[in-house]
């Protein structure tokens, strides 16, 4: 699910929610991945992945490693 958020009067940013995480695209073409709520199974991290699907696959892999 994509959600638009306002970061300034002329700037709009969208985020993606996936499996309890918020994926936030950054201006430097990285992604900031944060848990939506506590307790956190994974700490927030950045990834240089180029697509939403790449970031989702990385989250799936990290969740698999954590269990």
C-alpha positions in Angstrom: 0.0 0.0 0.0 1.4 3.4 -0.9 0.5 6.4 1.2 1.3 10.0 0.3 2.7 12.2 3.1 3.4 15.9 3.0 7.0 17.0 3.9 6.6 20.6 2.9 4.4 23.1 1.0 5.5 21.9 -2.5 7.0 18.5 -1.8 5.1 15.3 -1.4 6.6 11.9 -0.5 5.0 8.5 -0.6 5.6 5.5 1.6 4.9 1.8 1.3 3.7 -0.3 4.2 4.8 -4.0 4.0 4.6 -6.8 6.7 4.7 -4.4 9.6 7.4 -2.1 8.1 7.3 1.4 6.5 9.4 1.8 3.4 10.4 5.4 2.8 12.2 6.5 -0.4 15.0 9.0 0.3 16.3 11.8 -1.9 19.6 10.0 -2.4 17.9 7.0 -4.0 18.1 4.8 -0.9 15.3 3.4 1.1 14.7 3.9 4.8 13.0 0.9 6.4 11.4 1.3 9.8 9.1 -1.0 11.9 5.6 0.4 12.2 5.4 -0.4 15.9 7.2 -2.0 18.9 8.4 -4.5 19.8 10.8 -4.4 16.9 11.9 -7.6 15.3 14.4 -5.7 13.2 16.1 -2.4 13.8 15.5 0.4 11.3 17.9 0.3 8.3 18.8 1.9 5.0 19.2 0.0 1.7 20.4 1.0 -1.7 17.9 -1.3 -3.4 16.5 0.2 -6.5 12.9 -1.0 -6.5 10.1 -1.6 -4.0 10.2 -5.3 -4.8 13.9 -5.5 -4.0 13.3 -3.9 -0.6 10.4 -6.2 0.1 12.6 -9.2 -0.8 15.3 -7.9 1.6 12.7 -7.6 4.4 11.5 -11.1 3.8 15.1 -12.4 3.8 16.0 -10.5 7.1 12.8 -11.8 8.8 13.7 -15.3 7.8 17.2 -14.8 9.3 15.7 -13.5 12.5 13.6 -16.6 13.2 
